[in-house]
Amino acid sequence: MADKKNTSYPKEKINILFLENISDAAVKNFRDAGYTSVRKLNGALPEEELIKEVKDVHLLGIRSKTNITPAVLNAARKLQAIGCFCIGVNQVDLKTATGHGVVVFNAPYSNTRSVAELVIGLSVMLIRRIPDKNKAAHNGIWAKEAKGSYELRGKTLGIIGYGNIGTQVSILAEALGMKVIFYDVVTKLPLGNASARRTLKEVVSEADIITLHVPETNQTKNLINKNLIKQFKKGSILINYARGEVVDLEALAKAIQEGNISGAAIDVYPVEPEKNGDKFVSPLQNLSNVILTPHIGGSTEEAQQNIGEDVSNKLFQFLEMGITTGSHTVPELSLPPQEGTHRILHIHKNVPGVLSEINTQLSKHNINILAQYLKTNDEIGYVVLDVDKKLSDQALQLLKEVRNTIKTRLLY
């Protein structure tokens, strides 16, 4: 965390809301820094309840179950930033958040190892057909046989999506003596002896085990469909610990029932229960050599601790210094503190003339800018100004009156 310092807005009046049982590390970080108005709720909230809760919230922390819709963002007029304590940000309407000048952070790397280790563990379990043997033993049946059980060593692992998690899986798989092939829409430098393939078809037709590590986009929806499944190597295994919409589960179930695919491990689903204890239904239930888990790929104590530290630190740095490194909405700026000044943040629509008007207005009133930083994206611009302490209140008022202003804040 950054050094404790006073912000222009009293810390005790900054309202922070954490949903979905976010790690206590995040709560502790803010309370240790002097922010006393921190609330933590265990579950996600439906849109109607969330709209009521966010009206006076300055910082919001969520995980993957909370949907931040345009209606929620329109109601959250004081909201400065959203921390997604997970890998993705697809649960947030980023376009609306950008338009409102709300910074959105996440933790894209913090649970990488947790997922990668589990994928390797699942590969061992499925290639040895442990789910079936485990079920038989629980049912009082002794099923001691080697038929259909294999070692990982010498087998081919196909990785679809060679990013942070995919590359970690690649390294671990090679250490176990596997051959690794991969496919990614972006050209990637292979690690170790891994080799790229030009098409999905090449990967699935060669691999004994296929593991998915892709984001949820229009292009990846039903990526693994009945037509592609027909190209899978007979008897191969599919692991999806990526996103729920990536696999056509009905087609996968049929392939398993027909014996074309010998096993699967699935952690994410097109529709998931809202909370623990809710009913869960899947076409893969009660199929042979199938492991179903409740979206726990990154759910380890270490990962949750790391995520809590990572995202809360990003939120803290933005709140206290205006730093937006890792933001998916407001342009990224990383800037050092400037001694003897007051810092003002100005978020505006990215149209010609805004910066010129800012500088003109401050110059006309003899307000000296000691340091200035600007970065833009397609929709908005983000300016950080360090100005003379004596004139900062006047400067703030002038900046609020600049045309196309979205949000202005005196930081310290």
N, C-alpha and C positions, 0 to 999 in steps of 0.2 A: 504494500500500500504506500501511497505517497505520504509526505510529511503532513502532520496535522496542522491545519491553518484555518483561520476564520474566513468564511465566505461572506459575501455581502448580505445574503439572505440567511437569517439565523438557522443554525443546524437543527435546532429542535422543532422548527416549523417545516422542515423538508420531509414530506410524507413518502415513505417507502413501503411498497406492498410486494411481498413474495408469495407466489402461489405454488401449488403442486409439491409441497414438502421439500422445497429447495434446501440444500445442505446448510447446516447451522454455521458452517464456515463463513458463508456470505453474510448472515445476520451478525455474527461476531465482528467481522471486519468493519461494518458500518457503525455498530455500537461502540466499538473500541475507538473509532475516529470521531465520536461525539454526536452521531446521529441517533437520537433517542426515539423518534417516531417511526419505528420499524415494526410492521405486522407480517406475520407468517401464517398462511393457511395451508392445510394439508392437501386439498384437492384442487382441481380445475373448477372454474365457474362458467356456467352458460352465459351467453351473450347478455341477456337481460339483467342478470345479477352483476355481471362484470361492469356494465355501463354505470350502475349505481355506485360501485366500489371505486371506480377510477376517477371520479369527478375532481377530487382534490389531491390526487396522487402525482408526485413529481418523478419518481422512479418506480418502474414496474419490473418484477422478475417473474419469468414463467419458464415452463419446460415445454414439452411437445404437445400436451393435450389442450392447452389454452389457445383459442383462436382469437387473434386480435384483428377484428373486422373494421371496415370503415366506420361503422356505427360506434364502435368502442372508441376509436381514435377521435372521432368528432366530439364525443362526450368528455374526453380527457383533455380539457383545455390547458391544464397546468403541466401536462406530461412533458418531461425533458428527454427521457431515454427509457428504452426497453432492453432488459438483459435476458436473452434466451439461454438458459442454463442447460444447453444441449448442443448437438452438432449443427442442426439445421435452423433455418429461419422461415421455412415455408408456411408456418402457422401464423405469420404476421403479414398483413397487407402492406408490403414494402412501398408500393406506389403512394398510398395514402399517407403512410408514415413520413415519407420523403416530403410530400407536399406540406405537411404540418411541421416540418423541421424537427422531427423526433428521431433521435439517434437510436439505432438498433445494433446491438452487439450479440455475439454468440461465442461458443468455445469449440472451434472446429477440430482441435487436436487433443483435448484433454482426456477423452476416453478411448483413444486409438488403440492403446495396448490391450485394454480390457476386451474390446471386440475381437482383435486379432487373435489373442490367446484362445478365446472361446471358439472361434472358427476352427482352429487347429484341433481343439478338444473334440468338437462335434465330428470332424473328419475321422478321427480315430474311432469314435463310438459307432458311427454309421458304417464304416467300411468293415468293422468287426461284427456288425449286426447286434450290438449290445442292447438296443431298445427291445428287440424281440426276446432275447435271452433273459433280460431283466423282467419282462412281463411274465414269461413262463415261470421263472423262479418264484415270483410273487403269487402265482396261481398254483404253486406246489408241483410244478412240472420240471423235471431234470432234463435239460436240453443241451448236453455236452457234446458238441461236434465242431469240426473245423470247416465244414462245407459252407461256402459263401462268405468266409471270413478271410480278410487279407491284411497285409502290412501296408502302411503308407509309403514306405521306402520303395522307390522305383516307379511309383505311380505319378500320373500327370495331374497337376492342379491348374485349373483354368480360372483366372481372375478377371472378372468383368468390372472395370473401373479401377484403374491403377493409381489411386490417389493416396491420401494419408494412411488409410486403413489397409487398402489393397497392397501397398508396398510393404507394410509391416507383416502382413500375412505371407507375402512372398519370401521375406527373409527367414521367417520361422519355418516355413515349409521346406525351403532348401536345406536348412539345418537338420531336418529329418530325412533328407535324402530324396526329396521329391523333385521332379522336373516341373518347372513353372512356366506357363504361357499366359499371356494376358491380352486383353483388348481394351482400348480407351479411345474416345472420340478425339482426344488431343494427343499428339505425339509425345511420348514420355521416355525418358532415359531408363533403361532397365537396370535393376539392381542385381548384383551377383550374376548368375547364369540365366536369369529369366529372359524370355524372348517374346517379342510382340507378335501379334497376328493381325492381319489386315481386316478381318471381318469377324463378326460374332459367330458365324457358322463354322469358321475354322476352329475357334476355341471350343465350342460345345461338341464338335465332332471328334476332337482329339482327347479331351480331358476326361479323366476318371471321376474327378470331383470338380464341380463348378461352384464358385462362390461369388456373390454379387455385392458390389460396393459402389453403387451409383446413387445420385440424388434423385428426388422425385420431380420430374419435369414432364411436359407434354410428350417429349421424345422418349422418355423411359417408361411411360405408362404401358402396362402389358408388354413390356420388352420381351419377357419370356412367355410366349403365347403358344398356342397349339401347333402352329406351323414351325416355329423354331424348335419346339420340343421334339418334333419328328427328326430333327437333325442331330439330337443328342446321341452320343455314343451309347450303345445298348448296355444297360446295367450301371450307368453312371449315377452320381449323387448330386443333388442340388441343395445349396445352402443360401438362404436369403436372410441376411441380417442388415439389410439396407433400408428399403422403403416398401410400404405395404402395397402400393399400386403397381409394382414392377412385375409381379408374377401373376399370371392367370391361374388361380388356385384350382379351379374346376378342371382345367386342362392338365395340370400337374397331377391331380388326384387320379384322373383317368389313366395317365401314363404309368403311375405307380401300380394301380390295380391290374393293368395289362402286362406288367413286368418289364416295361421298357426302361423305366427308371427304378433303381433298386432301393433308393432311400432319399429322405429329404429332412432338412432342419429349417424351420421357419420361425421367425421371431416377430415379424411385422405383418400387418393385415390391412386390407382395404378399409374395413370397419373394425374398430377396436372398442371394447367396453370403456365407459367413462371412468370407472373406479374399481378398486379391488372388491371382489365379491360379486360383481355383475356377471350375468350369463355370457358365455363365450361360445360361439358356434363357428365351425370351419369344416369345409368339405374334406379336409385331411385328417379329421379325427378318426381314431381307431384303425388307421391304415398301418400295414406292416412296415417296420423300420423307419418310422417317422417321429421326429422330435419336434414338439411344439412348445415354444416358450413365450411368456407374456411381455414382449418388448423390453427385454432385460439385457440386450447385447452389451450396453455400456454401463450397466448397473452394478458397479463394484464400489466398495467403500473408498478405494483410492481414486477412482474416476470422479465420483461425486465430490470428493474433497478438492480435487484439481479443478473441476468445473466451477465450484463455488468460489475458489480463489481467483481463477482467471477472469470470470465475468464480473465479479464484484470489483475487482481491481480496475477493469476497463470503465465500469460505471463511475467509480470513485475518481479516476483520473479526468473523466469528462466533467464531472460535477465540480471538481476543485481547480482544474487547470485548463479545461476546454479541449483536452486531447481527444481525438476521435479515431485513433488507430484501431482498425478492425471493424469500423462502422460499415453497415450495408446500405445506409441511406444518406446521411450527411457526409460530405467529402472528408477523406482522411487527412488530418493535420496532427503532427506531433511537434510541440513547441516548448522551448525552455521557459521557466519563469523569468520575469523581467523585474529586477529590483527597483523599488521606488516608484512604481506605477500602479494604476488600477487597470484591470483587464476587462474588456467588453467583448461579448460574443454577438455576432450579427449574422442571422441566417435570412437569405432573401431569394426570390425567384431569379433564376439565371437569365437575365435579360440585359441588353446593353445599357450602360450608363449608370448602374447602381454604385459601383466603386467610385466613379467620378463624382457622383452626388455626395457620397459619404465624405470624401476628401474635401470637396468644395465647402460643404456645410461646416465641417470642423475648422477649416482654414479661415472662413469668414468670421468665425467667433474666436479666433486666435487660440484654438485648442491644439496643442502640440502632440503629434503622434510620435511616440518614441520607438514603437515597433509595430509592424503590421504584417499579417499573414493572410493569404487568400487562396482558396482552392474551390473549384467548381466541378459539378457533374452536369449531365444533360438537363436536369430540372432545377437545381438550386445552387447557390453559392454560399460559402461559409467564410466569413471574415473574422479574424481575431485582432483586436486593437489594444495595444498598451498605451495608455494616455496619462497625462499629468494628473496626479491625485487630486489637486485642488479643483480641477474642472471636470471630473469624471461624471458627476450627476448631470451637469449640463450636456455633456457629450452623449450620455445615455438618452436623454430626452430628444436630442437632435436626431440620433440614429433611429429612434422609434418612428420619427416622422418621414424618414426616407421612403420614397415610393417603392413598392414591391417588397417591402419588409415582411417577413414571415414571423420571425421571433428575435427578440433582443434581450440580452441578460447581462447585468453587471456582475462579473464573477467574483472579484475581490478588489 
